[in-house]
């Protein structure tokens, strides 16, 4: 079977009315693959627990396959990528969640499995303190090769995306609608840069509007993608608390930024901390220690350093305390351009240095 025809069945299984992600996985597990679900005989389908006659009838409805074909045409025209939950490169953090989407659609380029993902969420009506705290914490996280995940909304969401881009970090915007639109429309101006430095991600097909009920569902992806979720500011009934609750249900770490007792924007965060649903966050150290990144960093670097050549170690030592332009590196090392370029590339592959705009390099701390 060709990739395209196989993809039709993968998308179509999510288009069957009454079949959600959990039921779809149950059908696929029983039948062996998405395409075999549509070819399975009625008697076999009836033997699956909680699969009733109505669902079986809807599986045979050709509309789901027609809609899948239409979606593939949209994907081809708009450079949309696809991930199926059985794919090797489906986000490993998300795959651990029982209600993870069967299908994911995205524009951009992200290594979904070999990097640290941290979600940052908060109120749309953030204070200047909330905005500045978000910018500072993202800047500090840039030292740890983190991908910032959020929802592109006003307030804390967009502040986290912008801070990631300003720090040359990748960022993922999880959408509550199809990839044929941007909501809020005011943030469309940021999507090109996000796609170039991360991804726009959704489990909704094109022509899906950003309806109210889609946002809580979207939040399971925000929480599921990441090792940890940070709530910067939130009211007592804010949508960010839904994300925090989902993250807790996935046994992921939740951090909350404390605020003034009377502040409406901090009621939700203070409640999370007071009720032991979140770890108090006042600096990046809290994240690093709770996630054991400091132990991982030392172990990883010790292993890598033992395998480095003397010349590679010399370059690392030159970058130990400051960021340098490639020409300054050439002078300090007394190397020619090709030799510097060769070792810089090797150090980037080893994830030991970071390339900044303007041919400037710094050591990853």
N, C-alpha and C positions, 0 to 999 in steps of 0.2 A: 504493500500500500504506500502511496506517495505521501510525503510530509504534508502537503496541502490537504489531501482528503482526510488524513488522520486528524489534522488540526480542526477541520469542520466538525468532527464528532466531539472533540475535546471542548470546543466552545459551545456546541449545541446542547451538551448535557446540562449546562448551567442555564439554558434557555427553556427547559421543560418546566412548565407551570407546576408549582407545588413541590419542586425538587430543589432543596437548598444544598449548601456545601456538604453537610454531614450525610444527607441522603445520597447525594451524588457519589461520594466516596464509598458508601456502602454498596451501591450498584456496581461501581467499577471493581471493587474488591471481589464481588460475587462472580461477575462476568469475565474479568480478566483485563479489560481495557474499555475505553470510552466507546470505541466503534462497536465492540461486541454487545454493549448494552442495547444498542438499537437493533441488533440482529438476534438477540436472545428470544427464545420462544416464550409464550405467555405462561405456560405451566411452570417453567423454571423461575420466571420472575415472581410468580405468586408464592413461591417457596421462601422468598426473602422476607424476614420479619419486618413488619410495618410498611411493606410495599403493597398498597391496596389497588383495587381494580381501576380506580380513577387515574392513579399515577401511571399504571400500565397502558391505559388508553392514550394518555398524553405523551408517553414515550413514542408511540406510533404516529403522533401528529407530525406531519412534514414541516410545519411552520418553524420549529426549532432549528432544523437543518437549513432551511431557506435563510433564516436570520443569521445563522453562523456564516453562510456563504457571503452574505452582504457585509458582515463585519470583516471578513478576510480581505475583501476588496478595499474597505476603508483602511485597514492596516497597511496594505501594500502601497496605497496612495500616499499615506502620511507617515511612513517609516516607523510604524508602531511595532514594538517587539512583544513577544508572548512568552509566558511561563506557565507550565502545567505542574500541578502539585507533585507529580511523580518524576519530574525532570531533575536531573542531577544538579543543575544550577538554580533550582528554586530555592529561595532564601531559607537556610537551614534553621534559623531562629523561628521563623514563621511556621515552618513545617511541623514543629513540635506542638503547635496549637490545634486543638481538636476542630475548631471552627474556622481554620485557615481557608482562604478562598481556593477553590479548585483551579480557577483561571486568574492570572494577573496580566495586565497590559501596561506597557511602559514605553516612554520615549526618553532616550538617553543612553548612558553606559555606566554601569555600576558592577563591581565585583560583589555579588550578593552574599558571599560566604567567607571571604578571607579578610574582612575588615570589621572593626568595631562599630556598631550602630547604637546611637543614643537618641532618644526622642525628647523633644522639648515642646511643651504645650503650655497654654495659659489663656488668660482672658483676652477678648478682642479689645477691651477698653483698658489697656495697660497704663500704668503710671510711668513717669520718666525713670523712676528707680527700677521698675520691672524691665524696661527696655535696656537700660544700662547694665543691669545685672546679667541679662541674656547675652549682651554683646561681650561682656567680660568672661563669662563662663565658657562661651564658645571659643573665644580667643585662647583660653587656657587649655581647652580640650584639643585644640589644634596640634598640641605637642604629642598627642597620643594616637594619631592616625584614625580619627573618628569621623564617621559619616553622620551628619545631623539629619534627623527625620522630624518632619512636622507636617502641618496641614494646609499651608498657604493662606490661612485666614488673616484678618486684620490683627493687630496687636502683637502678642508674643510670638505667634507662628511666623509671621513675615519677618519679624526682627531676628529670629533664629536663622532663617534662610539667608537673609542679607549678611548677617555676621559670618556665616559659614563661607559665603562667597568672598567676603572681604578678607578672610584668612586663608584663602586658597584651599578650602576644604570641599569635599563633595557633600551634597545635600539632596535629600529625597523629599519631594512634596507628594503626600498621599491625598488623592482627590476623592470627592464624594459624588462624582459624575463621570461621564465619558471623556475621552481625550479629544473630542471635537470642540471643546469650549474650555474657558477658564473662569473659575469663580473664586473670589470676586473678580470681576472684569478689570478692576483697577490694578490687579497684580499680573496682568498679562505681560506687562513690560519686563517682568523678571524671568519669565519662563524660558526664554532663549538661553540665558546664562545658566539657569538651573539645568536645562537639558545638556548643555555643554560641560557642566561640572557635576553631574549626578543624574537625576531622573524625575520625571513626572510619572507617578504610579497610581493605578486604580484597578479595582476588580469589576468595574462597570463598563459595559460596552458603549459605543458611540450612541449619541442621541439620548442618553440618560441625563435628565436634568438634575441639578443639585437640590433635590427635595429634602425636606426636614428629616425624614426617617433615615436618609442615607448616611447622615453624619455619625450617629452612634455606631452604625455598622462599619463605617470607614475607620473608626477609632481602634477597632480590633487589629487592623493592619499596623497602625501607628505603634500600638503597644507591642504587638507580636514580632515586629521586625527587630526590635532593639533589646540589648542587654539590660537597659535601664530606661526609665521614663522620668523626666524632670518636669515638675509643675512649678512654674515661676510665680504666677499670680492667678487666682481664681476666686470667684464668688462662691458662696456656700452651695449653690445649685449649678455651678458652671459645668459646661461640657467637658472640661479638662478632668473633672473628677470621675467622669465615666471612663476616660482613658486610664486614669490611675487605678480605678477599680478593676478594669480588664487586665492591666499589667499585673496587679496583685494576684488575680485568678490564674495567671500564667506562671506564677512564682518568679516574676521578674522584680528586680529592685525598683522601688519608687522613691524619688527624692522630692522634697518640697521646700521652697524658700520661705522662711518665716517672715511675718510682717506685723505691723502695728495691730493691737487687739481690736480697735474700732474701725479698721480699714475694710471696706467692702471687698476690695480687690484681694485682700489677704485672708478672708474668712475661710475659704476652702482649703488653702495651704495650712493654715493654723489648725484646722480641724483634722486634716490628714496626719499631721505631726502628733497632735494631742491624743488621737485615737490609735496611734502606733501603726497607721497604714502607710506611713512614709518616713524616710530618714531625713532629719533636719539637714539642709544644705546651706552652707555659707561660703564654701570654697571648693575648688576642684579636687582638693585633697580628700574630701569626704567621698567623692566618687571613686577616685583612684584606689583608696584603701578598701572600700567596701566591695569593689569588684576585683580586688587583688591584682590590679594592673601593675603596681609597683613591683610585685614579686615576679610577674610575667616578664616585665621589661628587663629586669636584671638577668633573669635566666636566659631570655632570648638573646640579649646583647652579649652575654658571656660566651654563649655558644657560637655566635656569629664572629666575635672578635678572635676566637681561637683559629678560625678558618681564614682570616684576612691576611693578605700579604703585608710586608713591611711598608710598601708604598701606600697601600690602602689605609693603613694605620696612621701614616704620616699625614695624609689628607684629612682624616677624621680629627686628628689632634690640632691641625691648623684651624678647623672650623669649630673647635671646642667652645670658644667663648664669644664668637661674633659671626654675623652674616657677612659674606664677602662676594664681590663681583668676580666673575670668572677671570678677568684680567689681573685682579689682585691675587687670586689664587696662583696664577702662573708665576707671578713675581716672587711670592713667598716660597713656593715649592721649587722654583727654578726649573719648571717643566715646559715643554712646548705645548701648543694648543691641542694636538691630537692626543697626547698622553693625558692631559687634564680631562679632556672630553671622555676618554675611555674609562678613567677611574671614577668620574662623576656618574656616568651611566651605571657602572657596577654598584656604586653606593646607593643609587636610587633603587635599583633592583633589590638590594638587600634591605631597603626601607630604613637606611641609616641617615640619609640626608633628604632635605626638601628643596625642590626647585621653586624659586619665587620669580615673579615677573621681572624682566630686565636683566636676565642672566645672573641673578643673585642666588647664592646657595647658603643654606644653614644646616647645622646638625640637628637631627631629630632627637629631642631630649626625652 
